[in-house]
């Protein structure tokens, strides 16, 4: 199900883009393996990666541990794609705080509900 969460998040982003949402409106947070875009961009260094966030021109991908550094965006998509339950709970909490208009959570419903019951 972890791989499916990332696929579902990608599908949500595509649907939002197709419906007219601007790419810079979206933040995608992963709880397990980082999104391939984030891995690729981080290969150029932290400064370059966060400069892309600050420019706000494109969809920004962050893992649960870096998400607190991300700013508010109108849409936040969370891919619950593995990682410890504490990362899931943290990511959901951060996502709730960062989502200006819409929060989409993709992944195993039981795991998400468990993390939400843990005080999010």
N, CA, C and O of each residue as an XYZ file, in Angstrom:
480
protein
N       0.815     -1.197      0.000
C       0.000      0.000      0.000
C       0.862      1.266      0.000
O       0.403      2.321     -0.438
N       2.091      1.177      0.480
C       2.952      2.354      0.528
C       3.195      2.912     -0.865
O       3.114      4.125     -1.060
N       3.490      2.056     -1.839
C       3.704      2.509     -3.209
C       2.422      3.106     -3.772
O       2.463      4.084     -4.519
N       1.302      2.526     -3.421
C       0.017      3.035     -3.888
C      -0.275      4.435     -3.382
O      -0.939      5.214     -4.067
N       0.208      4.765     -2.199
C      -0.018      6.096     -1.643
C       0.684      7.156     -2.482
O       0.121      8.219     -2.742
N       1.887      6.876     -2.896
C       2.623      7.822     -3.726
C       1.952      7.970     -5.092
O       1.851      9.078     -5.619
N       1.497      6.859     -5.660
C       0.780      6.905     -6.936
C      -0.509      7.718     -6.802
O      -0.832      8.524     -7.675
N      -1.237      7.505     -5.713
C      -2.484      8.243     -5.490
C      -2.210      9.741     -5.314
O      -2.980     10.573     -5.794
N      -1.126     10.080     -4.632
C      -0.767     11.488     -4.459
C      -0.431     12.118     -5.807
O      -0.832     13.247     -6.089
N       0.305     11.385     -6.635
C       0.640     11.878     -7.976
C      -0.628     12.095     -8.796
O      -0.754     13.092     -9.507
N      -1.563     11.159     -8.691
C      -2.830     11.283     -9.414
C      -3.605     12.506     -8.924
O      -4.191     13.235     -9.725
N      -3.609     12.728     -7.618
C      -4.291     13.900     -7.062
C      -3.675     15.189     -7.594
O      -4.394     16.112     -7.977
N      -2.353     15.252     -7.618
C      -1.658     16.435     -8.150
C      -2.036     16.636     -9.616
O      -2.350     17.753    -10.027
N      -2.007     15.567    -10.402
C      -2.363     15.671    -11.825
C      -3.790     16.177    -12.007
O      -4.045     17.038    -12.849
N      -4.712     15.646    -11.224
C      -6.109     16.083    -11.315
C      -6.256     17.554    -10.930
O      -7.010     18.293    -11.564
N      -5.545     17.973     -9.904
C      -5.595     19.376     -9.490
C      -5.019     20.291    -10.565
O      -5.573     21.355    -10.839
N      -3.909     19.878    -11.172
C      -3.330     20.660    -12.264
C      -4.288     20.725    -13.448
O      -4.462     21.782    -14.055
N      -4.910     19.591    -13.774
C      -5.866     19.541    -14.888
C      -7.087     20.415    -14.627
O      -7.706     20.919    -15.565
N      -7.437     20.596    -13.348
C      -8.604     21.408    -13.009
C      -8.267     22.895    -12.899
O      -9.137     23.711    -12.595
N      -7.005     23.245    -13.146
C      -6.636     24.655    -13.164
C      -5.825     25.149    -11.982
O      -5.459     26.324    -11.940
N      -5.535     24.292    -11.027
C      -4.679     24.704     -9.904
C      -3.284     25.018    -10.411
O      -2.763     24.318    -11.279
N      -2.687     26.049     -9.882
C      -1.313     26.395    -10.243
C      -0.354     25.431     -9.547
O      -0.582     25.050     -8.399
N       0.713     25.036    -10.235
C       1.681     24.124     -9.609
C       2.216     24.662     -8.281
O       2.405     23.892     -7.339
N       2.457     25.936     -8.196
C       2.999     26.525     -6.978
C       2.034     26.534     -5.807
O       2.411     26.883     -4.688
N       0.782     26.149     -6.062
C      -0.221     26.070     -4.990
C      -0.060     24.815     -4.148
O      -0.680     24.694     -3.092
N       0.777     23.869     -4.608
C       0.769     22.540     -3.997
C       2.069     22.158     -3.301
O       3.171     22.390     -3.799
N       1.889     21.564     -2.133
C       2.959     20.957     -1.353
C       2.592     19.489     -1.179
O       1.477     19.169     -0.766
N       3.527     18.600     -1.492
C       3.312     17.165     -1.304
C       4.287     16.690     -0.238
O       5.494     16.907     -0.341
N       3.748     16.038      0.790
C       4.550     15.527      1.898
C       4.509     14.001      1.861
O       3.440     13.405      1.736
N       5.677     13.376      1.970
C       5.751     11.914      2.036
C       6.193     11.502      3.437
O       6.975     12.200      4.082
N       5.682     10.357      3.899
C       6.031      9.886      5.245
C       7.102      8.801      5.218
O       7.760      8.550      6.228
N       7.275      8.165      4.078
C       8.273      7.106      3.940
C       9.396      7.578      3.045
O      10.015      8.612      3.297
N       9.655      6.815      1.996
C      10.683      7.198      1.034
C      10.344      8.564      0.452
O       9.178      8.841      0.170
N      11.342      9.419      0.268
C      11.073     10.713     -0.358
C      10.571     10.536     -1.791
O      10.867      9.537     -2.446
N       9.826     11.498     -2.255
C       9.378     11.499     -3.646
C      10.626     11.576     -4.538
O      11.591     12.252     -4.181
N      10.621     10.895     -5.687
C      11.794     10.949     -6.570
C      12.216     12.374     -6.949
O      13.409     12.636     -7.107
N      11.266     13.290     -7.095
C      11.609     14.683     -7.402
C      12.464     15.267     -6.281
O      13.484     15.905     -6.542
N      12.049     15.051     -5.039
C      12.802     15.594     -3.900
C      14.206     14.996     -3.864
O      15.178     15.716     -3.637
N      14.322     13.704     -4.083
C      15.632     13.052     -4.087
C      16.523     13.658     -5.164
O      17.695     13.949     -4.926
N      15.956     13.843     -6.346
C      16.718     14.426     -7.452
C      17.157     15.851     -7.121
O      18.327     16.194     -7.291
N      16.239     16.673     -6.656
C      16.561     18.076     -6.375
C      17.543     18.216     -5.214
O      18.394     19.105     -5.227
N      17.432     17.347     -4.215
C      18.376     17.398     -3.094
C      19.788     17.003     -3.523
O      20.760     17.339     -2.846
N      19.903     16.292     -4.642
C      21.233     15.922     -5.129
C      22.032     17.161     -5.546
O      23.254     17.097     -5.674
N      21.344     18.284     -5.758
C      22.013     19.544     -6.099
C      22.306     20.379     -4.858
O      22.896     21.455     -4.955
N      21.893     19.882     -3.691
C      22.165     20.574     -2.438
C      20.918     21.166     -1.805
O      19.940     21.486     -2.481
N      20.984     21.300     -0.496
C      19.858     21.834      0.288
C      19.475     23.247     -0.146
O      18.289     23.563     -0.245
N      20.470     24.098     -0.406
C      20.181     25.495     -0.747
C      19.351     25.581     -2.027
O      18.381     26.337     -2.088
N      19.726     24.816     -3.039
C      18.995     24.810     -4.306
C      17.585     24.262     -4.117
O      16.617     24.795     -4.658
N      17.490     23.186     -3.337
C      16.192     22.554     -3.058
C      15.244     23.547     -2.402
O      14.109     23.702     -2.852
N      15.686     24.219     -1.353
C      14.815     25.150     -0.635
C      14.580     26.437     -1.414
O      13.566     27.104     -1.208
N      15.498     26.796     -2.303
C      15.272     27.959     -3.169
C      14.078     27.697     -4.087
O      13.309     28.608     -4.393
N      13.932     26.451     -4.521
C      12.773     26.104     -5.344
C      11.491     26.227     -4.534
O      10.469     26.678     -5.050
N      11.542     25.830     -3.279
C      10.379     25.999     -2.407
C      10.028     27.474     -2.292
O       8.872     27.866     -2.449
N      11.040     28.282     -2.017
C      10.817     29.704     -1.780
C      10.310     30.425     -3.025
O       9.577     31.408     -2.913
N      10.691     29.949     -4.212
C      10.219     30.597     -5.440
C       8.724     30.370     -5.642
O       8.047     31.202     -6.246
N       8.201     29.244     -5.139
C       6.771     28.967     -5.230
C       6.251     28.790     -6.643
O       5.062     28.989     -6.893
N       7.127     28.418     -7.578
C       6.729     28.289     -8.973
C       6.213     26.915     -9.354
O       5.558     26.764    -10.385
N       6.498     25.912     -8.537
C       6.168     24.548     -8.927
C       5.684     23.766     -7.711
O       5.808     24.216     -6.572
N       5.133     22.586     -7.979
C       4.775     21.669     -6.899
C       6.055     21.406     -6.115
O       7.114     21.182     -6.701
N       5.956     21.434     -4.790
C       7.125     21.181     -3.959
C       6.903     19.902     -3.177
O       5.831     19.689     -2.610
N       7.920     19.049     -3.148
C       7.856     17.751     -2.485
C       8.820     17.752     -1.298
O       9.995     18.092     -1.436
N       8.301     17.367     -0.136
C       9.133     17.308      1.067
C       8.803     16.035      1.830
O       7.668     15.559      1.801
N       9.805     15.485      2.515
C       9.492     14.342      3.366
C       8.999     14.859      4.714
O       9.111     16.046      5.020
N       8.459     13.954      5.502
C       7.830     14.330      6.772
C       8.782     15.097      7.680
O       8.361     16.007      8.395
N      10.051     14.740      7.657
C      11.006     15.380      8.557
C      11.372     16.792      8.112
O      11.785     17.606      8.937
N      11.228     17.096      6.825
C      11.546     18.437      6.327
C      10.306     19.313      6.190
O      10.419     20.519      5.968
N       9.133     18.718      6.319
C       7.885     19.431      6.041
C       7.657     20.633      6.958
O       7.039     21.616      6.548
N       8.146     20.564      8.184
C       7.945     21.691      9.094
C       8.596     22.959      8.579
O       8.164     24.063      8.910
N       9.631     22.807      7.774
C      10.322     23.970      7.210
C       9.537     24.583      6.044
O       9.741     25.748      5.702
N       8.647     23.804      5.442
C       7.868     24.268      4.297
C       6.821     25.287      4.742
O       6.288     25.222      5.850
N       6.552     26.208      3.860
C       5.557     27.231      4.146
C       4.149     26.771      3.797
O       3.942     25.674      3.277
N       3.209     27.619      4.089
C       1.810     27.349      3.786
C       1.590     27.392      2.281
O       2.145     28.239      1.582
N       0.785     26.483      1.804
C       0.351     26.461      0.399
C      -1.151     26.210      0.404
O      -1.671     25.612      1.346
N      -1.853     26.655     -0.630
C      -3.295     26.415     -0.662
C      -3.669     24.941     -0.588
O      -4.663     24.584      0.044
N      -2.874     24.078     -1.232
C      -3.179     22.649     -1.265
C      -1.995     21.867     -0.715
O      -0.852     22.076     -1.123
N      -2.284     20.967      0.214
C      -1.265     20.049      0.716
C      -1.763     18.629      0.475
O      -2.889     18.282      0.830
N      -0.905     17.818     -0.135
C      -1.197     16.411     -0.383
C      -0.203     15.604      0.450
O       1.006     15.827      0.374
N      -0.717     14.666      1.242
C       0.147     13.807      2.052
C       0.075     12.396      1.495
O      -1.009     11.833      1.340
N       1.243     11.825      1.195
C       1.340     10.427      0.786
C       1.866      9.640      1.979
O       3.043      9.737      2.326
N       0.990      8.865      2.602
C       1.388      8.026      3.735
C       1.971      6.751      3.113
O       1.292      5.735      2.961
N       3.261      6.852      2.761
C       3.925      5.787      2.000
C       4.988      5.062      2.814
O       6.046      4.710      2.294
N       4.699      4.842      4.088
C       5.623      4.106      4.936
C       6.190      4.992      6.022
O       5.635      6.043      6.342
N       7.308      4.551      6.588
C       7.930      5.286      7.680
C       7.263      4.976      9.000
O       6.213      4.334      9.037
N       7.874      5.434     10.095
C       7.302      5.186     11.416
C       5.983      5.930     11.614
O       5.743      6.969     10.999
N       5.149      5.387     12.469
C       3.855      6.026     12.738
C       4.045      7.446     13.273
O       3.207      8.314     13.032
N       5.127      7.684     13.988
C       5.382      9.037     14.500
C       5.583     10.028     13.355
O       5.172     11.183     13.463
N       6.214      9.588     12.251
C       6.375     10.455     11.086
C       5.024     10.736     10.430
O       4.767     11.848      9.970
N       4.172      9.727     10.393
C       2.836      9.919      9.823
C       2.059     10.928     10.648
O       1.459     11.850     10.097
N       2.066     10.761     11.968
C       1.348     11.699     12.841
C       1.903     13.112     12.693
O       1.141     14.076     12.626
N       3.219     13.234     12.642
C       3.847     14.543     12.481
C       3.486     15.159     11.138
O       3.146     16.340     11.069
N       3.558     14.370     10.071
C       3.243     14.873      8.729
C       1.800     15.341      8.645
O       1.516     16.373      8.035
N       0.892     14.597      9.249
C      -0.514     14.993      9.212
C      -0.746     16.282      9.995
O      -1.530     17.136      9.581
N      -0.070     16.415     11.111
C      -0.184     17.641     11.902
C       0.352     18.846     11.126
O      -0.293     19.894     11.070
N       1.518     18.690     10.537
C       2.118     19.769      9.739
C       1.222     20.092      8.547
O       0.997     21.260      8.231
N       0.714     19.057      7.893
C      -0.140     19.261      6.720
C      -1.385     20.061      7.076
O      -1.793     20.950      6.329
N      -1.986     19.744      8.216
C      -3.166     20.491      8.647
C      -2.833     21.960      8.862
O      -3.643     22.834      8.553
N      -1.660     22.231      9.384
C      -1.249     23.607      9.635
C      -0.860     24.343      8.354
O      -1.005     25.563      8.279
N      -0.369     23.620      7.347
C       0.141     24.252      6.125
C      -0.905     24.401      5.028
O      -0.750     25.234      4.135
N      -1.968     23.603      5.087
C      -2.981     23.619      4.025
C      -3.886     24.832      4.171
O      -4.614     24.958      5.156
N      -3.838     25.723      3.191
C      -4.669     26.920      3.243
C      -6.112     26.665      2.868
O      -7.011     27.282      3.439
N      -6.361     25.761      1.910
C      -7.720     25.537      1.434
C      -8.103     24.067      1.341
O      -9.262     23.714      1.561
N      -7.136     23.202      1.014
C      -7.453     21.811      0.732
C      -6.346     20.897      1.234
O      -5.165     21.144      0.991
N      -6.736     19.844      1.932
C      -5.808     18.826      2.412
C      -6.271     17.483      1.865
O      -7.416     17.082      2.069
N      -5.375     16.794      1.171
C      -5.665     15.472      0.616
C      -4.676     14.497      1.234
O      -3.469     14.735      1.212
N      -5.184     13.398      1.784
C      -4.333     12.393      2.404
C      -4.524     11.078      1.653
O      -5.647     10.596      1.503
N      -3.420     10.504      1.184
C      -3.445      9.266      0.403
C      -2.697      8.180      1.161
O      -1.600      8.412      1.669
N      -3.286      7.008      1.235
C      -2.617      5.890      1.890
C      -3.608      4.968      2.560
O      -4.817      5.060      2.346
N      -3.073      4.081      3.372
C      -3.865      3.089      4.084
C      -4.748      3.768      5.132
O      -4.246      4.417      6.049
N      -6.056      3.615      4.988
C      -7.006      4.296      5.882
C      -6.785      3.920      7.348
O      -6.892      4.778      8.224
N      -6.479      2.657      7.626
C      -6.268      2.228      9.003
C      -5.058      2.942      9.614
O      -5.107      3.392     10.759
N      -3.985      3.039      8.849
C      -2.785      3.725      9.339
C      -3.051      5.219      9.553
O      -2.609      5.800     10.544
N      -3.767      5.822      8.623
C      -4.090      7.245      8.745
C      -4.972      7.484      9.967
O      -4.710      8.392     10.756
N      -6.014      6.675     10.125
C      -6.908      6.834     11.273
C      -6.167      6.605     12.586
O      -6.431      7.286     13.577
N      -5.251      5.659     12.593
C      -4.455      5.388     13.793
C      -3.602      6.617     14.142
O      -3.514      7.004     15.307
N      -2.983      7.220     13.133
C      -2.149      8.400     13.365
C      -3.012      9.577     13.810
O      -2.602     10.355     14.672
N      -4.195      9.712     13.232
C      -5.090     10.799     13.641
C      -5.566     10.602     15.071
O      -5.753     11.566     15.813
N      -5.759      9.349     15.451
C      -6.171      9.048     16.823
C      -5.068      9.251     17.823
O      -5.314      9.286     19.029
N      -3.826      9.388     17.325
C      -2.672      9.559     18.200
C      -2.484     11.016     18.603
O      -1.441     11.385     19.144
N      -3.485     11.838     18.340
C      -3.392     13.206     18.818
C      -3.210     14.258     17.761
O      -2.840     15.391     18.067
N      -3.462     13.904     16.520
C      -3.341     14.909     15.462
C      -4.636     15.676     15.371
O      -4.762     16.578     14.543
